[in-house]
Amino acid sequence: MSQFLKSFAKNESGATAIEYGLIAAGIAVAIIFAVNTLGSTLSGVFTDVNTKIKG
């Protein structure tokens, strides 16, 4: 049993998967932030264009 625990403690393949997951989550948060910011800006631009066309 102790050999299994030593082997389990030395195994770092799970840590690599977790690191990749954290990187993917960080990228996803950055993309969501960028899309929300860009979406608000574009909404304002289209509202302004719509107002100018009607007026």
Distance bins in CASP14 RR format, pairs under 12 A and 6 or more apart:
PFRMAT RR
TARGET T0000
AUTHOR 0000-0000-0000
RMODE 2
METHOD distances of the structure
MODEL  1
1 7 0 0 0 0 0 1 0 0 0 0 0
1 8 0 0 0 0 0 1 0 0 0 0 0
2 8 0 0 0 0 0 1 0 0 0 0 0
2 9 0 0 0 0 0 1 0 0 0 0 0
3 9 0 0 0 0 0 1 0 0 0 0 0
3 10 0 0 0 0 0 1 0 0 0 0 0
4 10 0 0 0 0 0 1 0 0 0 0 0
4 11 0 0 0 0 0 1 0 0 0 0 0
5 11 0 0 0 0 0 1 0 0 0 0 0
7 13 0 0 0 0 0 1 0 0 0 0 0
8 14 0 0 0 0 0 1 0 0 0 0 0
9 15 0 0 0 0 0 1 0 0 0 0 0
11 17 0 0 0 0 0 1 0 0 0 0 0
12 18 0 0 0 0 0 1 0 0 0 0 0
12 19 0 0 0 0 1 0 0 0 0 0 0
13 19 0 0 0 0 0 1 0 0 0 0 0
13 20 0 0 0 0 0 1 0 0 0 0 0
14 20 0 0 0 0 1 0 0 0 0 0 0
14 21 0 0 0 0 0 1 0 0 0 0 0
15 21 0 0 0 0 0 1 0 0 0 0 0
15 22 0 0 0 0 0 1 0 0 0 0 0
16 22 0 0 0 0 0 1 0 0 0 0 0
16 23 0 0 0 0 0 1 0 0 0 0 0
17 23 0 0 0 0 0 1 0 0 0 0 0
17 24 0 0 0 0 0 1 0 0 0 0 0
18 24 0 0 0 0 0 1 0 0 0 0 0
18 25 0 0 0 0 0 1 0 0 0 0 0
19 25 0 0 0 0 0 1 0 0 0 0 0
19 26 0 0 0 0 0 1 0 0 0 0 0
20 26 0 0 0 0 0 1 0 0 0 0 0
20 27 0 0 0 0 0 1 0 0 0 0 0
21 27 0 0 0 0 1 0 0 0 0 0 0
21 28 0 0 0 0 1 0 0 0 0 0 0
22 28 0 0 0 0 0 1 0 0 0 0 0
22 29 0 0 0 0 0 1 0 0 0 0 0
23 29 0 0 0 0 0 1 0 0 0 0 0
23 30 0 0 0 0 0 1 0 0 0 0 0
24 30 0 0 0 0 0 1 0 0 0 0 0
24 31 0 0 0 0 0 1 0 0 0 0 0
25 31 0 0 0 0 0 1 0 0 0 0 0
25 32 0 0 0 0 0 1 0 0 0 0 0
26 32 0 0 0 0 1 0 0 0 0 0 0
26 33 0 0 0 0 1 0 0 0 0 0 0
26 34 0 0 0 0 0 1 0 0 0 0 0
27 33 0 0 0 0 0 1 0 0 0 0 0
27 34 0 0 0 0 0 1 0 0 0 0 0
28 34 0 0 0 0 0 1 0 0 0 0 0
28 35 0 0 0 0 0 1 0 0 0 0 0
29 35 0 0 0 0 0 1 0 0 0 0 0
29 36 0 0 0 0 0 1 0 0 0 0 0
30 36 0 0 0 0 0 1 0 0 0 0 0
30 37 0 0 0 0 0 1 0 0 0 0 0
31 37 0 0 0 0 0 1 0 0 0 0 0
31 38 0 0 0 0 0 1 0 0 0 0 0
32 38 0 0 0 0 0 1 0 0 0 0 0
32 39 0 0 0 0 0 1 0 0 0 0 0
33 39 0 0 0 0 0 1 0 0 0 0 0
33 40 0 0 0 0 0 1 0 0 0 0 0
34 40 0 0 0 0 0 1 0 0 0 0 0
34 41 0 0 0 0 0 1 0 0 0 0 0
35 41 0 0 0 0 0 1 0 0 0 0 0
35 42 0 0 0 0 0 1 0 0 0 0 0
36 42 0 0 0 0 0 1 0 0 0 0 0
36 43 0 0 0 0 0 1 0 0 0 0 0
37 43 0 0 0 0 0 1 0 0 0 0 0
38 44 0 0 0 0 0 1 0 0 0 0 0
38 45 0 0 0 0 0 1 0 0 0 0 0
39 45 0 0 0 0 1 0 0 0 0 0 0
39 46 0 0 0 0 1 0 0 0 0 0 0
39 47 0 0 0 0 0 1 0 0 0 0 0
40 46 0 0 0 0 0 1 0 0 0 0 0
40 47 0 0 0 0 0 1 0 0 0 0 0
41 47 0 0 0 0 0 1 0 0 0 0 0
41 48 0 0 0 0 0 1 0 0 0 0 0
42 48 0 0 0 0 0 1 0 0 0 0 0
42 49 0 0 0 0 0 1 0 0 0 0 0
43 49 0 0 0 0 0 1 0 0 0 0 0
43 50 0 0 0 0 0 1 0 0 0 0 0
44 50 0 0 0 0 1 0 0 0 0 0 0
44 51 0 0 0 0 1 0 0 0 0 0 0
44 52 0 0 0 0 0 1 0 0 0 0 0
45 51 0 0 0 0 0 1 0 0 0 0 0
45 52 0 0 0 0 0 1 0 0 0 0 0
46 52 0 0 0 0 0 1 0 0 0 0 0
46 53 0 0 0 0 0 1 0 0 0 0 0
47 53 0 0 0 0 0 1 0 0 0 0 0
47 54 0 0 0 0 0 1 0 0 0 0 0
48 54 0 0 0 0 0 1 0 0 0 0 0
48 55 0 0 0 0 0 1 0 0 0 0 0
49 55 0 0 0 0 0 1 0 0 0 0 0
END
